[in-house]
Amino acid sequence: MKLDEAQRAAQLQFGKQSAQYGKGHILADVADVAAALDDIALKAGARALDVATGAGHTALYLAGRGFCVTACDVAAAMLDRTAEAAAERGLQIDLQQHVAEVFPYADESFDLVTCRVAGHHFSDPAAFVKEAARVLKAGGWFLLIDGSVPNDEPVAEAWTHQVEKLRDPSHGRFLRQGEWSDLCEQADLVVKSSELQPMKMPDLDWYFEAANTSEENRVKVRELVKQAPAEARRVFQLVERDGKVIWWWQRLTLVAAKEG
Ligand SMILES: C[S@@+](CC[C@H](N)C(=O)[O-])C[C@H]1O[C@@H](n2cnc3c(N)ncnc32)[C@H](O)[C@@H]1O
């Protein structure tokens, strides 16, 4: 598998950190996926592709609903975690190791493509959305969930970019809400809903542990939190209380359709 620099960084980072993404991780709560799929009419047996599956929380949920699931990731260790969890639950998932920017699947082979909390690592989000559109059947659905930023908040956007990059060097960029919609339109996907919702983050130490952030960068992030501009404090509801940092991610849930 030929990888670019960003893909290699993600493979390295998540290859090392796969054990952190299992049961106790905030991503194990798939209420966001369940809520988004409420408005999507798909029958058991529908073919779903979960891109950048990580420890497989989304893929496992889809398989549990009776969909026929393929899950992919650039990091083999993450696919191993998914395989273990699937075996534990008696679920069948087809696992494939490849990048999110090029898929090895035929045109029009899936009813649903999902991608949750991974897009901000991708080296080429436009290529990823084009591939998602290509492999969807006419009448198929695209569900994207990721950290994002409101369209007109450049100061908050620059702040969160600095924080995330220091925490996890494989972070690429949180795309603005409107950017994801634009990418869908360019790929001929029709955006049906796009919603930003605040999502409470666990405390900073947990956040560092999940990414194995270096001591040096933890100090830098704490300094950025202390010096956070008013715009970032407002957008991320950032406060320090009793020595704890409380903040809320802006989570984007976007549903688009491939109309036939
Ligand atoms: C936070 S985890 C994903 C969580 C998962 N989707 C869920 O719902 O629990 C991010 C994953 O993205 C994968 N990843 C990052 N960049 C990638 C790329 N360009 N292609 C494929 N996978 C990628 C990482 O290896 C990692 O497993």
The ligand as an SDF file (V2000), in Angstrom:
LIG
                    3D

 27 29  0  0  0  0  0  0  0  0999 V2000
  -10.8700    7.9970   15.7490 C   0  0  0  0  0  0  0  0  0  0  0  0
  -10.6420    6.6180   14.7510 S   0  0  0  0  0  0  0  0  0  0  0  0
  -12.2060    6.3100   13.9880 C   0  0  0  0  0  0  0  0  0  0  0  0
  -13.3330    5.9730   14.8760 C   0  0  0  0  0  0  0  0  0  0  0  0
  -14.4050    5.1040   14.2640 C   0  0  0  0  0  0  0  0  0  0  0  0
  -14.8150    5.5410   12.9460 N   0  0  0  0  0  0  0  0  0  0  0  0
  -15.6110    4.9360   15.1740 C   0  0  0  0  0  0  0  0  0  0  0  0
  -16.7520    5.2240   14.7730 O   0  0  0  0  0  0  0  0  0  0  0  0
  -15.3860    4.5070   16.3210 O   0  0  0  0  0  0  0  0  0  0  0  0
   -9.8140    7.2970   13.3280 C   0  0  0  0  0  0  0  0  0  0  0  0
   -9.3630    6.2130   12.3660 C   0  0  0  0  0  0  0  0  0  0  0  0
   -9.0850    6.8100   11.1030 O   0  0  0  0  0  0  0  0  0  0  0  0
   -8.0790    6.0410   10.4890 C   0  0  0  0  0  0  0  0  0  0  0  0
   -7.5040    6.8440    9.3960 N   0  0  0  0  0  0  0  0  0  0  0  0
   -6.9390    8.0550    9.4900 C   0  0  0  0  0  0  0  0  0  0  0  0
   -6.5760    8.4890    8.2690 N   0  0  0  0  0  0  0  0  0  0  0  0
   -6.9430    7.5320    7.3840 C   0  0  0  0  0  0  0  0  0  0  0  0
   -6.8730    7.4090    5.9610 C   0  0  0  0  0  0  0  0  0  0  0  0
   -6.3560    8.3840    5.2000 N   0  0  0  0  0  0  0  0  0  0  0  0
   -7.3640    6.2970    5.4030 N   0  0  0  0  0  0  0  0  0  0  0  0
   -7.9210    5.3040    6.1520 C   0  0  0  0  0  0  0  0  0  0  0  0
   -8.0070    5.3650    7.4950 N   0  0  0  0  0  0  0  0  0  0  0  0
   -7.5360    6.4790    8.1080 C   0  0  0  0  0  0  0  0  0  0  0  0
   -7.1260    5.7440   11.6260 C   0  0  0  0  0  0  0  0  0  0  0  0
   -6.2640    4.6870   11.3550 O   0  0  0  0  0  0  0  0  0  0  0  0
   -8.0910    5.4890   12.7780 C   0  0  0  0  0  0  0  0  0  0  0  0
   -8.3390    4.1180   12.9490 O   0  0  0  0  0  0  0  0  0  0  0  0
  1  2  1  0
  2  3  1  0
  2 10  1  0
  3  4  1  0
  4  5  1  0
  5  6  1  0
  5  7  1  0
  7  8  2  0
  7  9  1  0
 10 11  1  0
 11 12  1  0
 11 26  1  0
 12 13  1  0
 13 14  1  0
 13 24  1  0
 14 15  1  0
 14 23  1  0
 15 16  2  0
 16 17  1  0
 17 18  1  0
 17 23  2  0
 18 19  1  0
 18 20  2  0
 20 21  1  0
 21 22  2  0
 22 23  1  0
 24 25  1  0
 24 26  1  0
 26 27  1  0
M  CHG  2   2   1   9  -1
M  END
$$$$
